Amino acid sequence: MATRAFEFIRRPVRRILKSRSERKLVRGIKVLDTAPTSLLDNVEWLEGTIRSIGLKYLPPPYEECYGLDARYMNFHGDGLFQIPRQFAKFLSLVAMHRPTTFIEIGTNNGWSACVAAAYLRRFNPDFELTTIDIVDHFSAWPRVARLLPLKFVVGKTSDDYAGKAFDTCFIDGDHSLAWVDRDFRNVGQHARVCAFHDINDSLTDINDGAGSRTHWNALKASLSDSSTLTEILDHTQSRSVMGIGIFTRRD
């Protein structure tokens, strides 16, 4: 009975903490919506805004993957599962191309999609971001659906968009080598800008041999003549965590 009573108490507490973190997300969206245009190209400002929105809570010892950015976790709440500097640099690079369409493969909790949509629409009023996942973990969706140029599609994979050309593609779904390659062949290769998450993440070695990293390293050799390659590996403690690899097709 004591254990059940404790769980009964913990559930409302978790809901309160999640609600607080979602309010931070909404405030962050409004900051990105209203910031002076002079700030939008400032990577340090964008990094600080991402930190203020907060990172996904990870229990010990996993929070160490964030390095010094662990202090920005939303305590027992949702947040971006990103290294703030990496994601800020990525969005800043994408913004240079003023995209109209963007697809994210792998929504997870949806926070990265929210920040990307709020930021990138400042550079193109016709911008729309589509984020897809086979399952729904986007608990903040009801709170942000009307605030953003964001389309959330559940139960779909890149197979459902095969051959469709988006201005930007962000591959962050199933990290197995087979699915990273499939996502690239279905959608990524048709995009002007194609990015892969976790190209430098030593933690994925534990699970499936780091499919994102293996695929990225293979593609670098084959696409270097036709695309500009960018690797964003920033980490406050210089660890091999996450990382974003980007191909920008040359016209």
C-alpha positions as CSV (number, residue, x, y, z in Angstrom):
1,M,0.0,0.0,0.0
2,A,2.8,2.4,0.8
3,T,4.4,1.9,-2.6
4,R,1.1,2.5,-4.4
5,A,0.4,5.6,-2.3
6,F,3.8,6.9,-3.2
7,E,3.2,6.3,-6.9
8,F,-0.2,8.1,-6.6
9,I,1.6,11.1,-5.2
10,R,4.4,11.0,-7.8
11,R,2.0,11.1,-10.8
12,P,0.6,14.6,-10.2
13,V,4.1,15.8,-9.4
14,R,5.3,14.5,-12.7
15,R,2.4,16.2,-14.5
16,I,3.2,19.5,-12.8
17,L,6.9,19.3,-13.8
18,K,6.0,18.4,-17.4
19,S,3.5,21.3,-17.5
20,R,6.3,23.7,-16.3
21,S,8.7,22.5,-18.9
22,E,6.0,22.9,-21.6
23,R,5.4,26.5,-20.5
24,K,9.1,27.1,-21.0
25,L,8.8,25.8,-24.5
26,V,5.9,28.2,-25.2
27,R,7.9,31.1,-23.8
28,G,10.9,30.1,-25.9
29,I,8.7,30.0,-29.1
30,K,7.5,33.5,-28.3
31,V,11.0,34.7,-27.8
32,L,12.0,33.4,-31.2
33,D,8.9,34.9,-32.7
34,T,9.5,38.4,-31.4
35,A,13.3,38.7,-31.2
36,P,14.8,41.6,-33.2
37,T,16.0,40.5,-36.6
38,S,19.5,41.8,-35.6
39,L,19.8,38.9,-33.2
40,L,18.7,36.1,-35.4
41,D,22.1,35.6,-37.0
42,N,23.8,35.5,-33.6
43,V,24.7,31.9,-32.9
44,E,25.5,32.7,-29.2
45,W,22.1,34.3,-28.7
46,L,20.3,31.3,-30.3
47,E,22.4,28.9,-28.2
48,G,21.3,30.9,-25.1
49,T,17.7,30.8,-26.2
50,I,17.8,27.0,-26.6
51,R,19.4,26.7,-23.1
52,S,16.6,28.8,-21.6
53,I,14.0,26.5,-23.2
54,G,15.7,23.6,-21.5
55,L,17.1,20.1,-22.3
56,K,15.4,16.8,-21.9
57,Y,15.9,15.4,-18.4
58,L,18.3,12.5,-18.2
59,P,18.9,10.7,-14.9
60,P,22.4,10.0,-13.5
61,P,24.8,9.1,-14.9
62,Y,23.4,9.8,-18.4
63,E,23.1,13.5,-17.9
64,E,26.9,13.6,-18.3
65,C,26.4,13.4,-22.1
66,Y,25.4,17.0,-22.0
67,G,28.6,18.1,-20.4
68,L,28.4,21.5,-18.7
69,D,25.0,22.0,-20.4
70,A,23.5,19.5,-18.0
71,R,22.6,22.4,-15.8
72,Y,20.0,23.4,-18.4
73,M,18.0,20.2,-18.1
74,N,14.3,20.6,-17.3
75,F,14.2,18.7,-14.0
76,H,12.1,15.5,-14.6
77,G,10.6,17.2,-17.6
78,D,10.8,17.3,-21.4
79,G,13.2,19.4,-23.3
80,L,15.4,19.3,-26.4
81,F,17.6,16.2,-26.7
82,Q,20.4,18.3,-28.3
83,I,23.7,19.9,-27.5
84,P,22.7,23.6,-27.6
85,R,25.7,24.8,-29.5
86,Q,25.4,22.1,-32.1
87,F,21.7,22.7,-32.8
88,A,22.2,26.5,-32.9
89,K,24.9,26.2,-35.5
90,F,22.8,23.8,-37.5
91,L,19.7,26.1,-37.5
92,S,21.9,29.1,-38.4
93,L,23.3,27.3,-41.4
94,V,19.9,26.2,-42.6
95,A,18.5,29.7,-42.2
96,M,21.1,31.0,-44.7
97,H,19.2,29.1,-47.4
98,R,15.7,30.5,-46.5
99,P,14.0,27.1,-46.8
100,T,10.3,26.8,-47.5
101,T,9.9,23.1,-46.7
102,F,11.7,21.0,-44.0
103,I,11.2,17.4,-43.0
104,E,12.4,15.9,-39.8
105,I,12.5,12.1,-39.7
106,G,12.1,11.1,-36.1
107,T,10.0,13.5,-34.0
108,N,10.7,12.0,-30.6
109,N,9.2,14.5,-28.1
110,G,8.9,17.2,-30.7
111,W,10.9,19.9,-29.0
112,S,13.6,20.1,-31.7
113,A,10.9,20.5,-34.4
114,C,9.3,23.3,-32.4
115,V,12.4,25.3,-32.0
116,A,13.4,24.8,-35.7
117,A,9.9,25.8,-36.9
118,A,9.8,28.9,-34.7
119,Y,13.3,30.1,-35.7
120,L,13.2,29.3,-39.4
121,R,9.9,30.9,-40.1
122,R,11.5,34.2,-39.2
123,F,13.5,33.9,-42.5
124,N,10.6,32.8,-44.7
125,P,7.0,33.6,-44.0
126,D,5.9,30.6,-46.2
127,F,8.0,28.1,-44.2
128,E,6.5,24.8,-43.0
129,L,8.1,22.0,-41.1
130,T,6.8,18.4,-41.3
131,T,7.9,16.0,-38.6
132,I,7.2,12.3,-38.8
133,D,7.4,9.4,-36.4
134,I,6.0,5.9,-36.2
135,V,4.8,6.6,-32.6
136,D,3.5,9.6,-30.7
137,H,5.7,10.9,-27.9
138,F,4.9,14.6,-28.7
139,S,3.0,15.3,-25.5
140,A,3.4,19.1,-26.0
141,W,1.7,19.0,-29.4
142,P,-1.8,20.2,-28.2
143,R,0.0,23.2,-26.6
144,V,2.0,24.3,-29.6
145,A,0.0,23.1,-32.6
146,R,-1.6,26.5,-33.3
147,L,1.6,28.5,-32.5
148,L,3.8,27.1,-35.3
149,P,4.0,26.3,-39.0
150,L,4.4,22.7,-38.0
151,K,2.8,19.5,-39.4
152,F,3.0,16.5,-37.1
153,V,2.4,13.1,-38.8
154,V,2.2,9.9,-36.7
155,G,2.5,6.4,-38.1
156,K,4.6,7.3,-41.2
157,T,8.2,6.6,-42.2
158,S,10.3,8.1,-45.0
159,D,8.8,5.3,-47.2
160,D,5.7,7.4,-47.3
161,Y,7.6,10.4,-48.7
162,A,10.0,8.6,-51.1
163,G,11.1,10.8,-53.9
164,K,9.6,14.0,-52.5
165,A,12.0,16.9,-52.5
166,F,12.1,19.1,-49.4
167,D,14.4,22.1,-49.1
168,T,15.9,20.6,-45.9
169,C,15.9,17.1,-44.5
170,F,16.9,16.2,-40.9
171,I,17.4,12.5,-40.4
172,D,17.1,11.6,-36.7
173,G,14.9,8.5,-36.6
174,D,15.9,4.9,-36.3
175,H,19.7,5.0,-36.0
176,S,20.4,1.5,-37.4
177,L,22.5,1.6,-40.5
178,A,19.8,0.1,-42.6
179,W,17.2,2.8,-41.7
180,V,19.6,5.7,-41.9
181,D,20.5,4.7,-45.4
182,R,16.8,4.1,-46.3
183,D,15.8,7.6,-45.0
184,F,18.6,9.1,-47.0
185,R,17.6,7.3,-50.2
186,N,13.9,8.0,-49.7
187,V,14.1,11.7,-48.9
188,G,17.6,13.0,-47.9
189,Q,19.3,12.7,-51.3
190,H,16.5,14.8,-52.9
191,A,17.0,17.7,-50.4
192,R,19.1,20.8,-51.0
193,V,20.3,20.5,-47.4
194,C,20.4,17.1,-45.8
195,A,21.5,16.7,-42.1
196,F,22.1,13.6,-40.0
197,H,22.0,13.6,-36.2
198,D,24.4,11.6,-34.0
199,I,27.3,11.3,-36.5
200,N,29.8,11.6,-33.6
201,D,28.0,9.8,-30.8
202,S,30.0,7.2,-29.1
203,L,27.0,6.2,-27.1
204,T,25.2,4.7,-30.1
205,D,28.1,2.2,-30.4
206,I,26.4,0.3,-27.5
207,N,23.2,-0.2,-29.4
208,D,23.7,-0.9,-33.1
209,G,27.2,0.0,-34.1
210,A,26.6,3.7,-34.7
211,G,24.6,3.5,-37.9
212,S,24.5,7.3,-38.2
213,R,28.2,7.6,-37.9
214,T,29.0,4.7,-40.3
215,H,26.6,6.0,-42.9
216,W,27.9,9.6,-42.6
217,N,31.5,8.5,-43.0
218,A,30.7,6.5,-46.1
219,L,28.7,9.3,-47.7
220,K,31.4,11.8,-47.2
221,A,33.6,10.0,-49.6
222,S,30.9,9.6,-52.3
223,L,29.3,13.1,-52.1
224,S,32.3,15.4,-51.5
225,D,32.5,16.4,-55.2
226,S,28.8,17.4,-55.5
227,S,28.1,18.8,-52.0
228,T,29.6,21.0,-49.3
229,L,30.2,19.0,-46.1
230,T,29.8,20.5,-42.6
231,E,30.4,18.7,-39.3
232,I,29.2,20.3,-36.1
233,L,30.8,18.5,-33.2
234,D,30.8,21.2,-30.5
235,H,30.7,20.0,-26.9
236,T,31.5,21.9,-23.7
237,Q,33.8,19.1,-22.5
238,S,35.0,18.0,-26.0
239,R,33.3,14.6,-25.8
240,S,32.0,12.6,-28.7
241,V,28.3,13.1,-28.1
242,M,25.6,13.6,-30.8
243,G,27.1,15.7,-33.6
244,I,25.3,16.9,-36.7
245,G,26.6,16.2,-40.3
246,I,25.3,18.3,-43.1
247,F,25.4,18.0,-46.9
248,T,24.6,21.1,-48.8
249,R,24.1,20.4,-52.5
250,R,26.0,22.7,-54.8
251,D,24.0,24.2,-57.6
